[in-house]
C-alpha cells in the first residue's frame, strides 16, 4: 500500500464531502470509503486499521465500527451519510 497516495485519497474525500455534514460524519464517510478502496486492493484488515488509526489518526472506534463490514454494508453506510448531507442542505 502506498501510504502517501492513500493519505491523499482520504484527504480528498474529506475535502469534497458535502459541507452540510458534520466533522464526525465526514470522518465516517472518509473511513468507509478508504476501507472499501483498500479492501478492493487486497490490503489486510490489520494494515487498514493501522493505517487509518496510526497514520491518518482516525478515531479507533469509528474504524473498528466499519472495518469488518461487507462491501455492500460499506456502500449502504456511505449512501446513508450522503442522504443525510442532502437532507441537511434542504433544511
N, C-alpha and C positions, 0 to 999 in steps of 0.2 A: 504494500500500500504506500502510495506517495503521500506522505503526511502534509506536505505543503499544498498539493493540489486539493486534498480533502479538506484542509482548513479553509481554503479559498471557496470550496463548494459550500461548506457550512455557512461561511460569512456571506456568500452570495444569497443564500436562502434568507438569511436574516435581513439583508439589505432590500430585497424585493418583496418581502412579506407585506401584506396589506397593513396600512398604518392604523387601521381600526382594531387590530389585535393588540392585546396587552403584551408586555415583555415576556411573561410566562408562557403565553400562547405561542409567541414567535419561537421561543426556545423549544417548545414541544414540536412545532412544525419542522424546525431545522433538525432536531434529533430524529424524528421519524423518517424524514427524507434521507438523511445521512445513513441511518441504519439500513434502510432499504437499498440504497445505492451500493453500500459496501457488501451487503449480503449477496446482491446480484453479482458482485465482482469476486465472490468466493472467499471473502475475508472472514476469519474465525470470530465467533461471538466474543471471546476474550479480548482479541485485538481491537474489535469495535468498541467494546466497553472501555478499555484502557485509553484508546484514542480520544473518545468523547469526554471522559472524565479527567484524564491526566493532561492531555494536550489542549483540548478545547475548553476545559473547565465547566462542562455542562453539569447540571445538577444530577448527582448519582441516582437519586430516587426517580427522576424522570427517565434517565437512561434505562434503569432496571425495569421500569414500568413497560417500556416498549421493546426491549431487547429481544425477547423471545416470541414476539407476535409473528404471525404468518404475514406474507406479503399482502394478502387481502385485508387482514386486520390493520396493517400499517396504512394501506391506502384508505381504509374507512376512517381511521383516525385523522389523516390528512384532510379528507373531504369534510369531516365534521368541523375541523378548525377553520377551513376556508369558508364553509357555510356560515359559521359564526362571524367571520370577518364581514361578509356581505350583509348579514342581519344587523351588525353593529353600524354599518355605514348607512343603512336605511333609517335607523333610529335618530 
